[in-house]
Amino acid sequence: MHNVKYQAVVFDLDGTLLDTLTDLWNSVNEACREYGCAPRTRLQVRRALGNGLENLLRKSLPQEDENKFQRVFQDFRAYYLKHCNEATRPYEGIPELLKELQDLGVKLAIVSNKAHPAVLSLRDRYFPETMKVAMGESQGVRRKPAPDTVVRALEELGIPKDQAVYVGDSEVDKMTADNVGMDCFLVTWGFRDRDELAALRPTALIDRPEQILEKIKG
């Protein structure tokens, strides 16, 4: 094991490792068509991301009929699962960063509010070698910003929270890290603007993936 400042890094997925915005935007607008309401702009969808698929859809559809909403939501989830790999890709520099962290002996995990099957599907496609632990939303486990999924990931990695850092791109991620009681890096290439992230006072604000490597090396 090299001498590093953190033994483990827990990453958020959407907006942090993967640019998933286009596929999510298309799926939301498919749901809007089914619901019979106006489509959403790319910016509106970007701003609604970070708290899971149901929350995204609640922010995107008029709340007038809960039964109808639930029906459309089930269709939306199924549609997104089928189409979650069309325009999605890792942000530039991310695969290289993960490989370098792995080479340093740093343990890695993904924790997302996306449905668990979608998380595993994206992990298997983009990060099969580097991400052994990946957690999505599932029954009986509270989603972020509750600490549960991150705590579980750290247990699987076998690393205490004070030797790990959480990396995300939104206020939900900062709240999650605070609730676990661990350091937090926020990346500026995701779904929030830099000044919003700076106001959250993370341990570090990250503009390029290689800066994460520098911080881990201490």
Secondary structure, 3 states (H helix, E strand, C coil): CCCCCCCEEEECCECCCEECHHHHHHHHHHHHHHHCCCCCCHHHHHHHCCCCHHHHHHHHCCCCCHHHHHHHHHHHHHHHHHHCCCCCEECCCHHHHHHHHHHCCCEEEEEEEEEHHHHHHHHHHHCCCCCCEEEEECCCCCCCCCCHHHHHHHHHHCCCHHHEEEEECCHHHHHHHHHHCCEEEEECCCCCCHHHHHHCCCCEEECCHHHHHHHHHC
